[in-house]
């Protein structure tokens, strides 16, 4: 190991009780993940016992230069797979010094939805399938693709094995293990239909924690691609033409859906989603119109369609759910760059709280 690697991997617990906390938040674009570290006197497992902190919001597009201080409120703690030991990652949301949530703080409203007694009683679970694309850093072209050219057509790459089919598996496996180390409920990974594109799944996770865990999983992936010298994109259609886009299919169930007779509850929930299709589409990710074309395993963005085992539908119900008469369904509309706080809380609000 190099001297630099030796220092990076120092075990702090051998010489000090102090730990490093990496505070993580979402910047002004809604997709730029920011973070900075501070030293704590000792291990902390309760976010309520962590100090609030601040940052320069004028440098993240979240505050004017003459009143730039934004306050970070720690919300959830994860083990740090990079520094290890007792060091931690801390997901935060952002507020003005007066205590008001800033406009880009999507967690605040989501937490209000998930704390509503009717939502709490239904125990909403989520499983989010996060697709992403790995790009060659210097040319912004997918990994494994010839520079300035194209690989063979789609077909052999989905869940593919081999040097001519799977590009970036070391990054994917590193991310998988790092998420498990951190305490994220990552449930699997796979190669996607377009070469250079991959997917990981987070869930089942209840309520607001689904957003917390997906954002930290995204942060860890950003850090790993940084180390690997690879560019990560969550663009929903990174390559135009006859190539699959990237989504964040969101699987969802409530207590009523998971118990006997739940299939009727599922159908009523899907009906509500159809009635609010335009509102959901508007909140399901920027550039989603380039992906939801009615081709490449998507429904057309203008039309709401649901079906059993239909991957060309807006909402898909699994065969097992239909057979068992209970279970979950999959909202296939969210784009890969969606905000999980927005999508998960919106689904809960529409299906549980909203009365047409």
N, C-alpha and C positions, 0 to 999 in steps of 0.2 A: 504493500500500500504506500502511496505517496504521503509526504508530510502533511499536505493539505487534507487528504482523506483521513489521516490519523486525527487531525484536529476536529474535523466535521463529526467524527464518530466518538469523540470524547464522552466518557460516561461521567456525567456531572455528579451523580449520587455518591461517587467515591470520595468527593472532596467538599461538597456543599449541599445544604438542604434546599437551596434556591432552585427554582424551576423557571422555564421560559414558557410564556403564554403567547401564542400567535393569534392576534385578534383579526378576524376575517369579516369583511362586509362587502356589499354590492355597490358599485359606483354608479355614476350618473347615467350611463347608457342603458342600465338595467341588465347588462351581461358582463361588464368588466368587474372581475373579482379583485378586490384590494386586500392587503393585509400588512400588518406591522407587529413587531414583537416587543414584549416588555418582561422584565424580571419580577417574579413574585417571591416573597420570603419563604414559601413552602408549598407543598402540594395542595391543590384545591379540586374538589369534585362537585361543588355546588355553584352554578353560575351566579346565584344571588350573592355569593360571598366574594365575587370578583369585583374589582374596582371599575367604575365607568371610566372611559377614556375619551379623547377627542382627536380630531384630524382636521386638516385644511380642506374644507369642502370646495373652495374655489379651484383647487387642483384636480377635483374629480367631477366637476360639472354639477355640483350639488349645493353651492352657496356663492353669493357674490364676494368679491375681493375685500370689500369694506366691512363685511360681517361674516367671516369665513369659517367660524368655529362650528363644527358639527360634533355631537356627543354620541359615543358608542355605548349601547347598553348590551352587556353580555347576556346571551339567551340559552346557549347549549354548549356543552363541553365534550370534546372527543380526544382520544389519545393521539399524540403526534407521531406518525410513522417515520418522520424524517429525523427528528431529534431524539425520539424514544425516551426511555426512562419515565420520569414523572412529568415530562413536558407535555403541553396540551395545545390543541387547536380550539378556538373559541368563536362560534358563530354569533355575530352581533347584528342588531339593527340600529338605525340612526335617527337622532332627534335634534331639534334646536336646543340651545341652552335653556330656553323656557320650558322644555319638556314636551314640545309638540312633535309628532312624527313628521319627518321631512317628506316631500311629495314622492320620492322614490322608495320610501320605506313601505314595501308591499307586505311585509310580515305583520305589521301592526293590525291592519284590517283583517287579514287572514286569522290572526289570533282571536279577534272579536267573534268571527263566525264560529270558530272551533270551540269557543267557550260558551256559546249559546246552549242553554239547557237541552233544547230539542236535538241539537247536534251531538252533544255529549252523550245523550241517551242512546243515540243510534250507533255510536262507536265506529265512525267511518275509517275504513282501511284503504290504503293505496299501494299500488305497485307500479312504479314508473320505469318505462323502458327508454333509457337515454341513448339515442344514437348520436354519433359524432364522426368526424372525418379527420384523419391525420394527413398533414401536408408536408411536403419537402420545404424546409425552412427558406431556402434562397429563391425558389421559383414559385412557391405557393401553388403547387400542383400535387395531387394525391400521392402518398407513398406507394411505391411499386409501379407507378405509371412511367413510361418512357418520357423524358423531358420533351415537351412540345408535341407529344403524340398520345395515342390512346392504347389501352390494353385490349384484349379480346372482349367480346360482348359479355354481358352479365349471364350468369348461369353457374359457373364452377366456384364462385367466390363465397357465396352464402354458407357459413359454417365450414368453409373450405380448409383443407390441410395441404401444406406444401409451399415451397419457396416461390412458386409461380402463382399462388392463390391467396396466401395469407401474408399481409405486410404490416409489421408492427406488433407482432404477438408478444414480444418482450415487454413492450410498454403496457399492453393490455393485462398481462399476468402480474406485472409489478403493481399496477393500479388495483387489481382484484385483491391481492394480498394486503396492500396498504390500507384499503378500505376496511377489510376484516380486522386488521390490527387496530384501526381507529375506533372500532365499535359501530360502524355503519352496517345496516342490514342489507348488504349487497347480496343478491340472491343468485347471480349468474352473469356470464359474459358470452358473447358469440360474435363471429365475423358476420358482417352484413352483406347485402346483395351487391352493392357497388364496391369494387376493390379499393382498399385503403379506408374503408368505413367499418366501424365496430359499434357494438352496443353493450351497455351494462344495465342491469336491473336493480333497483332499490325497492325493497318491500318484502312482505307486507309491513307497512308502517302506519301507525294511527295518527290522524289529525295533523297538527302543525309540525310534528316531527318529520313527516314526509318531506316537507320543504327544507327543513334544517339539514336533513341527511343528504338530500340530493345536491344542495349547494356545497356542502363540504366535500362530497364525492367529486364534484366538478373542480373544486379548488385543488384537491389532491391530484387529479388528472392534469390540471394546468401545471402544477409543480413538477410532475414526472416528465411531461413533454418538454418542459424547460430544461431539465437535466439532460434529456436525450437529444436536445437540439432539433426538435420537431415542432412544427406549428400545429396547434389544435384549433379546429373551427366547429362551431355549432350552427353554421349556416344551414337552413332547411333545404337548400338546393345548391350545393357547392359547385356542381358541374352541370351546365345546361345540356339538354339533349336526352338521349335514350338511356338515362341513368336514374336509379332510385334517389329520391331525396332523403332527408334525415328528419325523423320525428321524435316525439317523446310520448308514445302511446301511454295512456294513463288508465290503469286497471283500478276498479272501484267497487266497493261493497259496503253495505251497512249491516247492522245487526239483524234488521228485518229481512234483508236479502239473503243472509246466510242461514236463516232458519226455515223450517218447513213452510211452504207457501211463498217463499221468497221470489219465485219467478214472476208472480203477478206484481210484486213490488218493483222488481227490476223493469218490467214493461211500462209501468206508470212513470218511473223515473226517466226512462229513455224518452217517453212522450214529452215530458217536461223539457228535456234537453233539446228536443226538436223544435219546441215552441220558442226557445231562446237561442236558436242556432246562430243568428247574426251577432248577438251580444257575445257569445262564447268565441266565435271566430275572431272577432275584433280584439280579444284578449289572449289569443292562443299563440302569439309569436309573430314577430316581424318577418315579412317576406314569405309567409305561409302560402300566399296565392301562387307562388312559383312552384310549390310542392303539391298542393291539393288540386290536381288537374283532372282527376278521373282516371289517370293512368298510373302505372308503377305502384299498384297496391294502395291507391287512395280513392276517396270519393271526391267528386267535384266540389269545390269550395262553396258554390252557390246552393247546393242541394243537400238536404239532410236525409240520410238513408241508414237504416239499421238492419241487421240480419244475423242469422246463426252461422258461424264459421265463415263469414264473408269478409275477406280482407280488403275488399273494394268498397266497404261501407264506412260511414262516419262513426258508427258504433257497432262493435262486434260482440255477440254473445257466444260463448263457447259451447261446444256440443255437450260437454259434461254438465254445464249449468242447466241446459235445456233438459237433459236426461234426469238429473237429480231434482229438478224443480226448485233449485236454490243455488246461490253462489254469487258470482260477480259478473261485471261486464267491462269492456275495454273501449274507452273513448280514443279513437285513432286520429282525431283532428289536431291535437297539440303539436306544434313544431318543436324541433330540437332545441331552439333558443327560447322556449317559453319560460316564464317565471313559475316555478312550482308552487310558490305561495299563492299566486293568483289562480292558477288552474285548479288546484286541489280545493281551495276554499270556495271557488265559484261553482264547482260541481256539487259540493255539499250544500251551498246556499240554494241553488236551483232545485235540487232533488229533495231536500229535506224541509227548507224554510219557505220556499216560494209557493204561493197558492195562485194558480192561474185564474 
